[in-house]
Amino acid sequence: MSTLRVPDAVPPPAQDCEKLQKAFQGWGTDEKAIIWVLGHRNASQRRIIRDTYQHLYNESLIDRLQSELSGDFRNAVVLWTYDPPERDARLAKEALKVRKKGINHLQVIVEIACASSPHHLMSVRQAYCSLFESSLEEDITANVSLPLKKLLVGLVSSYRYDKEMVDLNVAKLEAAKLHEAIKNKQLDHDDVVWILSTRNVFQLQATFEFYKQNYGNSIDQDIKSFGISDLASLLRVIIWCIDSPEKHFAEVIRASIVGLGTDEDSLTRAIVTRAEIDMMKIRGEYFNTNKTSLDNAVIGDTSGDYKDFLMTLLGARI
């Protein structure tokens, strides 16, 4: 599932820190050394490296990376080096600062709530409170308008059961409730919010399957047929993140590189947040949908140290 390549014999954290410290010294930064160390360590190993670096050199590794690196390469390395809950809390905070039409900037909140484990969502909420002296729910309420606010607060406030428990009778009943709400164009109906924000992933996948069997179309197709409102678009992202996260993230990557220019923030987020989770499945979905490899797409749209770092996270031998 993960594309991260961690060596069988990982050096002691102090040795990794020494290599990083040397990379920061002299005329210019040794970006290759930074990629080699941080791009081949998992989240727990990176946490130990950060703590060890602070102890050995009495400075924050994150702060040093911020000062030594630049551009999209810096953004990707710093995001990767953060502890995952802190990283996602910071991504959510930045998303809530954006004042743009559409829902693209809010996708990260849906990803945290629907494409992550319940435990990770709780950790993100705790990190958010510690970092910003407010809750994620409060900031959504303050920065997002209805009806999106109602749906997002429901999603981030929930704690889903994380075991494979499915009640087929409930799935059939709730598929009917979702169909009724969609048919009546009541996409923010309380039943919709409650079902999507409280049921476990396996239960919801069964509900979506009953929906398709009983009503002819998939639930996201029916939502799409009622127009392209922000609420409809957000609901489709939620359904994809619950039903097939790899489909959602493959589309995030495709959208980030299609056309003129590259949306580096979205590309970075997708690769950094999923490299240790399901990037192999995303890679397969990308190929099946776009008839070209994800690796070739990234290579064709990025360059320099930024490209090398992303490719390292994708498992390339740089």
JOPE-V169942 format. One line per field, one symbol per residue. ss: DSSP state (H for helix, E for strand, L for the rest). psi: psi as a letter, one per 20 degrees, with the letter a starting at -180 (. if undefined). burial: # if it has 16 or more other C-alpha atoms within 10 Angstrom, else .. A space follows every 10 residues. Layout:
# JOPE-V169942
ss->???
psi->???
burial->???
This chain:
# JOPE-V169942
ss->LLLLLLLLLL LLHHHHHHHH HHHHLLLLLL HHHHHHHHLL LLHHHHHHHH HHHHHHHLLL HHHHHHHHLL HHHHHHHHHH HLLHHHHHHH HHHHHHHLLL LLLHHHHHHH HHHHLLLHHH HHHHHHHHHH HHLLLHHHHH HHHLLLLHHH HHHHHHHLLL LLLLLLLHHH HHHHHHHHHH HHHLLLLLLH HHHHHHHHLL HHHHHHHHHH HHHHHLLLHH HHHHHLLLLH HHHHHHHHHH HHHLHHHHHH HHHHHHHLLL LLLHHHHHHH HHHHLLLLHH HHHHHHHHHH LLLHHHHHHH HLLHHHHHHH HHHLLLLL
psi->gqipopqhop qqhhgghghg ghhiraoqqn hhhgggfhik qrghhhghgg ggggghjlqp hghgghhhrr bhgggggggh hqpgggghgh ggghhiipmq qajgiihhgg gghhjrqhgg gghggggggh hjkrqhgghg hhiprqihgg gggggiirnq pjrnppohgg ggghhhgggg gghjkmikqh hgggghihqr ghghhhghgg ggghjhqqhh ghghijalrh gggghhgggg hghmhhgghh hggghhiqap rpnhgggggg gghihjfkhg hggghgghhi kqqhghgghi jrrbhgghgg hghjjqn.
burial->.####..... ..#..##.## #.##....## #.######## ##..###.## ###....... ##..#..##. .######### ##.####### ###.##.... ..######## ########.# ########.. ....###.## #..#...### ########## #....#.... ##.####### ##....###. ###.###### ########## ##......## .##....... ########## ########## ####.##... ..##.##### ########## ######.... ...##.##.. .#...##### #####...
